[in-house]
Amino acid sequence: MDTAEKQVRKPQQKRSLEKTRLIKNAALELFSEKGYFSATTNEIARRAGLSIGTLYSYYRDKKDIYEDLVKEHYEQTAEQTAASRMPENLTPRRTIYLMLAATMQAHFVNTAFQKEMAALSSQSDEMRAIEQKYRGNMSLELAGMLAGYRDYYRISDFSTAAMLIQTSLEAVIHETVFYPNNYNKEAVLNELTDMFCNYLLKPEYLEHHETKPAGKTEFFISDHMLMYAAYPPPEEHAHLALHLIVAPEGIVRSRINGIEAEGTAMLIASDVPHTSENPDGPLLLFLFDETSTDAGILKQRFLKDCDYCIPDDDLCHALQAVWNGDLAEYDAKVMELLDLGGMQKRNTDERIVRVLESLRNAEIIDSRTIESLSEEVHLSQSRLSHLFKEQTGIALNRYLVFARMRKFADYYQKYGNITDACMQAGFDSPSHFASTCKRMFGISTSGVKRSME
């Protein structure tokens, strides 16, 4: 039977969907490892752990599988680009920057397959036609995004502008991501943003300024975060931050490493399993960066080597009394009350101080960050990780997760949109952010959102 005449099933049941996922995953691996033309359907079936007959019951041929992967790639990229859309009170430049950042981030997923896809499209009209069928949806998405800010732009042909942006953007990103080079990815991203802003925007909108939504002040960042925790009791969790928890009214009830404790205020050491609640309302939650001077002072003054500490009655009363409903003012008053607010790091090695400052100033913390930091301090990645652990007592990979969450808080404070903030901070996707929230804070994304509104 000719392959064009083969009848294939459209998967609908869970078991069928699982089989097609196995086939696509196997094909993705083989196309990435040895190339499309060198991989065979027999190899794909073996890699998937299925018979060749099962493979042909879902796909007519290898090209059919390839097209399904291309379609999936562009759908996922379109989702990431759509996630970069901003609230109306942000500048057009920030919108353009985040759209470019989301597109670049998408190219760090299945990079070898994307490189093969680009090569096939340049070599074969047939393969290019397959890609163009789905690539066009990206242009439509981009044109629609541009049209939404038409008052800011000096251009009027959004379809042509979308084509020019997409084509030039892909060329730069392919060069930056696909091939070994010494390009600073963040510098490339900023230069691309400037280039497209100069092409798109009216002169009066070219200033490099940002806006901040009124009332979105639920997080504050220096060496700590302050959070108005108005969500249900979280699941037990642990992460790299020293906690100061205050009940504005009522008491803090906690389970800390299996021990029950309560008080109007409480400190909990970093990386200790715990959950806390206030039966009478929300909590005020400070999270201090474990590497900061303030965390060191609080440990020395209160925690010593204990998992938790309840301050004396006078301090607990004072921590409650200075709350007036404004987080910014409360943050300042508590820092003054505890004689905190030092910004110097405790680390003695200058390279680690530099790493921590670079993380503070970085716009994004993602899979490329360790490589970038290693180059900055002229150490191998393994040596930097070892030195960081030696100096701080914290594994560098774990610290980057916490730093990325702090970066998210910073972006949410500025822009007021959870999806945009998590993507800009360096999370792979909203679902990646949600799983990190659950693991670090024991709450869902909706719980985070409720605490910010």
Secondary structure, DSSP 8 states (H G I E B T S, - for coil): --GGG-------SHHHHHHHHHHHHHHHHHHHHH-TTT--HHHHHHHHT--HHHHHHH-SSHHHHHHHHHHHHHHHHHHHHHHT---TTS-HHHHHHHHHHHHHHHTTSSHHHHHHHHHHHHH-HHHHHHHHHHHHHHHHHHHHHHHTTGGGBS---HHHHHHHHHHHHHHHHHHHHHS-----HHHHHHHHHHHHHHHHB-GGG-S------TT--S---SSEEEEEE-SS---SB--SEEEEEE-SSS-EEEEETTEEEEESEEEE-TT--EEEE-TTS-EEEEEEETTBHHHHHHIIIIITTSSEE---HHHHHHHHHT--S-HHHHHHHHHHHTT-----BS--SHHHHHHHHHHHH-S--STTHHHHHHHHHT--HHHHHHHHHHHHSS-HHHHHHHHHHHHHHHHHHHH--HHHHHHHHT-SSHHHHHHHHHHHHS--HHHHHHHH-
